[in-house]
C-alpha cells in the first residue's frame, strides 16, 4: 500500500537539477533565474497560501508531508518533489527550514493593483537592514497600511526580510524603485507628488534631537484621520535631503536627550499604530 510520500517524485541526489536550482538561491536572488525567489519553512508557506498566492516548485521531506497534512491538502500536488533531509539542507540557506522550501514567481507577489481608495501609505527611504525591513512590513500590516513604497534598500523578497516579516510581505502591496540614488529619489518624488495631488498629507519623520530649521511637532499633534503618506528614512542618514526639502511637514517622537536617535523599526510602531488609536478613540466616544 502506497503511503502519501510514495506517490511523489523522490530525489536523493544533491546534484539533481532541481536541487541545484534551489541551491542557486541560497545567497539571495539568482540573476540567472531572476523571475523567481525562494521561501523556506512551514510558516512562510502558510502565509503565502493565505495571501492567495501559490508556489511554482516545492521540495519537501517525507517527515514534513506526514506532519502537515492540512497544509498539504491546500497545495497543488503536481508541484511537490520529495527529498531527503540531507538533500533539502544542502539546497536551502537556513538550518531550520523544517522540511519544506518553494520557488515562487516574483510577478505573482509584486504585480498587484493598487486601490484608488487607499488612504494610508508607508514610504521607506533606503532601509538597508533586512531585519528592520521585515519588521516594518509586519508593523505596517498590523497598522492597516494599504501599500508600501520602497526607495531601494533591502529587497523585501530576500530570505532575511521574509523571515523577519513573518510572511507579512505576501499580504501588503509594494512598489520598489531601483537604480542609482538620484534615479531612485526622482522616482519616489514623482510618486509622492502624485499622492499629494490626490489629497494625501506627506509626513516626514525626524529624530527629536536632530538640528533642523524646519518646524517639527510631536506625532500625536497631526490629523491621522486624513489620507496620509508616512516617510521613514535610512538607518544612518535619515530621510534624503531632497525629499525633506519638497515635503516639509515633519513629526517627531520626543525622547530622552541621552539617546541621539531611535531604531527605525521601533519608531514605526507608535507612528503607524497611532492611526488605529485615533480611530478607536473616536468610535469609543461615539458609543458613549
C-alpha positions in Angstrom: 0.0 0.0 0.0 1.4 3.4 -1.0 2.0 6.0 1.7 1.4 9.6 1.0 5.1 10.3 0.3 5.4 7.4 -2.2 3.2 9.0 -4.8 5.6 11.8 -5.5 8.9 12.0 -7.4 11.7 11.4 -4.9 15.2 12.9 -5.1 18.2 11.5 -3.1 21.0 13.3 -5.0 22.4 16.7 -4.1 23.5 17.1 -7.8 19.9 16.8 -9.1 19.0 19.7 -11.5 16.0 20.8 -9.4 18.0 20.7 -6.2 20.8 22.8 -7.8 18.1 25.3 -8.9 17.0 25.7 -5.3 20.6 25.9 -4.1 21.3 28.8 -6.5 19.0 31.0 -4.3 21.0 30.3 -1.1 22.8 33.7 -1.2 19.7 35.7 -2.2 18.4 36.4 -5.7 19.7 34.4 -8.6 20.4 36.7 -11.6 20.0 33.7 -14.0 16.7 32.8 -12.5 15.6 36.4 -11.8 11.8 35.8 -12.2 11.6 33.7 -9.0 12.5 33.8 -5.3 12.8 31.1 -2.7 10.8 30.7 0.6 11.9 28.3 3.3 9.8 26.9 6.2 6.3 26.0 7.0 5.2 29.4 8.3 6.1 31.2 5.2 4.4 28.6 3.1 1.2 29.0 5.2 1.4 32.8 4.8 2.0 32.6 1.0 -1.1 30.4 0.6 -3.2 32.5 3.0 -2.4 35.6 0.8 -3.9 33.8 -2.2 -0.5 33.3 -3.9 1.0 29.9 -4.8 4.4 28.4 -5.3 5.8 27.1 -8.6 8.0 24.3 -7.3 8.2 22.7 -3.9 10.8 20.5 -2.1 9.6 18.6 1.0 10.8 15.8 3.2 8.7 12.7 4.0 8.6 13.8 7.6 7.1 17.2 6.6 4.4 15.5 4.5 3.3 13.3 7.4 3.3 16.2 9.8 1.5 18.8 7.7 -1.5 17.0 6.1 -3.8 20.0 6.3 -1.3 22.3 4.6 -0.5 19.5 2.1 -4.2 19.4 1.1 -4.0 23.1 0.0 -1.1 22.6 -2.3 -1.1 21.6 -6.0 0.3 18.1 -5.8 1.9 18.3 -9.2 4.4 20.8 -7.8 5.7 18.6 -5.0 9.0 16.7 -5.1 10.1 14.7 -2.1 13.8 14.9 -1.0 15.8 13.5 1.9 16.5 15.9 4.8 20.2 15.9 3.8 19.4 17.0 0.3 17.0 19.7 1.5 19.6 21.0 3.9 22.1 21.3 1.0 19.6 23.3 -1.0 18.4 26.0 1.4 20.0 28.8 3.3 18.7 28.1 6.8 19.3 25.2 9.1 15.7 25.4 10.3 13.7 25.1 7.0 11.8 22.4 8.9 11.2 20.3 5.9 9.9 22.5 3.1 11.1 25.1 0.6 9.5 26.5 -2.5 10.1 28.7 -5.5 7.6 31.5 -6.1 7.2 33.6 -9.2 8.1 37.2 -8.3 5.4 38.7 -10.6 2.7 37.0 -8.5 3.8 39.0 -5.5 4.8 42.4 -6.9 2.4 43.0 -9.7 -0.7 43.6 -7.6 -3.0 46.5 -8.5 -3.3 49.4 -6.0 -6.6 50.6 -4.9 -7.6 54.2 -5.7 -9.3 54.2 -2.3 -6.0 53.6 -0.4 -5.6 56.2 2.3 -2.5 55.1 4.3 0.9 54.7 2.6 4.2 53.9 4.2 7.3 55.1 2.4 10.7 53.5 3.3 13.7 55.6 2.1 16.7 53.3 1.6 16.2 51.0 4.6 19.3 48.8 4.5 18.9 46.3 7.3 16.8 43.2 6.4 15.6 42.8 10.0 14.4 46.3 10.0 12.7 45.9 6.7 10.9 42.8 7.7 9.7 44.3 11.0 8.5 47.4 9.2 6.3 45.2 6.9 5.0 43.3 9.9 4.1 46.5 11.8 2.6 48.1 8.6 0.3 45.1 8.1 -0.8 45.3 11.8 -1.5 49.0 11.4 -3.7 48.7 8.3 -1.2 50.3 5.8 -2.6 49.9 2.3 0.7 49.8 0.5 4.5 50.4 0.8 6.8 52.4 -1.4 10.4 51.3 -1.3 13.3 53.6 -2.3 15.9 51.0 -2.8 17.3 49.3 0.3 17.0 45.7 1.3 14.8 43.7 -1.0 11.5 42.5 0.7 11.7 39.1 -1.1 15.2 38.3 0.4 15.3 35.4 2.8 16.2 37.6 5.9 13.5 40.1 5.2 10.9 37.4 4.6 11.7 35.7 7.9 11.7 38.9 9.9 8.4 39.9 8.3 6.8 36.5 9.3 5.2 36.5 5.8 3.7 39.9 6.0 5.3 40.8 2.7 2.9 38.5 1.0 -0.1 40.4 2.3 1.0 44.0 1.5 1.2 45.5 -2.0 4.6 47.2 -2.5 6.4 49.1 -5.2 10.2 49.2 -5.2 12.3 51.9 -7.0 15.7 50.6 -8.2 18.7 52.2 -9.9 21.2 54.8 -8.8 20.4 57.1 -5.8 19.4 60.0 -8.0 17.1 57.8 -10.1 15.6 56.2 -7.0 14.9 59.6 -5.4 13.5 61.0 -8.6 11.1 58.1 -8.9 10.0 58.4 -5.3 9.4 62.2 -5.6 7.3 61.7 -8.7 5.2 59.1 -6.8 4.9 61.3 -3.7 3.8 64.3 -5.8 1.1 62.2 -7.3 -0.2 61.2 -3.9 0.0 64.9 -2.7 -2.2 65.9 -5.7 -4.7 63.2 -4.6 -5.0 64.9 -1.2 -2.5 63.0 0.9 -0.6 64.7 3.6 3.1 63.8 3.2 4.7 63.4 6.6 8.4 63.1 7.2 9.9 61.8 10.4 12.9 63.3 12.3 15.0 62.5 15.4 13.8 64.5 18.3 17.3 65.7 18.9 18.3 66.5 15.3 19.2 70.0 14.4 16.7 71.5 11.9 15.3 74.8 10.9 12.1 73.1 9.9 9.0 73.2 12.2 8.6 69.9 14.0 5.7 68.6 16.1 5.0 65.5 18.2 3.4 62.8 16.2 0.1 63.0 18.1 -0.5 66.6 17.0 -1.2 65.8 13.4 -4.5 64.7 12.0 -4.1 60.9 11.4 -7.7 60.5 10.2 -7.0 62.0 6.7 -5.1 60.4 3.8 -1.5 60.1 4.9 1.8 59.0 3.4 4.4 58.5 6.2 8.1 58.5 5.3 10.7 56.7 7.3 14.4 57.2 6.5 17.7 55.3 6.2 19.2 54.0 9.4 22.3 56.2 9.2 21.3 59.1 7.0 17.6 59.6 7.7 15.3 60.8 5.0 17.0 62.1 1.8 17.6 65.9 1.8 15.6 66.3 -1.5 12.6 64.6 0.0 12.7 66.8 3.1 13.0 69.9 1.1 10.0 69.0 -1.0 7.7 67.9 1.8 8.2 70.0 5.0 5.6 68.5 7.4 7.8 66.8 10.0 6.9 64.9 13.1 9.0 63.6 16.0 8.8 61.1 18.8 10.0 63.1 21.9 12.6 61.1 23.9 15.5 61.5 26.3 18.4 63.6 25.0 20.7 60.8 26.2 19.6 58.9 23.1 20.5 60.6 19.8 18.0 58.6 17.7 15.7 55.6 17.7 15.9 52.5 15.6 13.6 52.9 12.5 11.7 49.7 13.2 11.0 51.0 16.8 9.9 54.4 15.5 7.4 52.8 13.2 5.4 51.1 16.0 3.9 54.2 17.7 3.6 56.2 14.5 1.8 53.6 12.4 -0.4 52.4 15.3 -1.4 56.0 16.2 -3.9 56.0 13.4 -5.5 52.9 14.8 -5.6 54.5 18.3 -7.2 57.7 16.9 -9.9 55.7 15.1 -10.6 53.5 18.2 -10.9 56.6 20.4 -13.3 58.2 18.0 -15.5 55.1 17.9 -15.5 54.9 21.7 -16.6 58.5 22.1 -19.5 57.9 19.6 -20.7 54.9 21.6 -20.7 56.9 24.8 
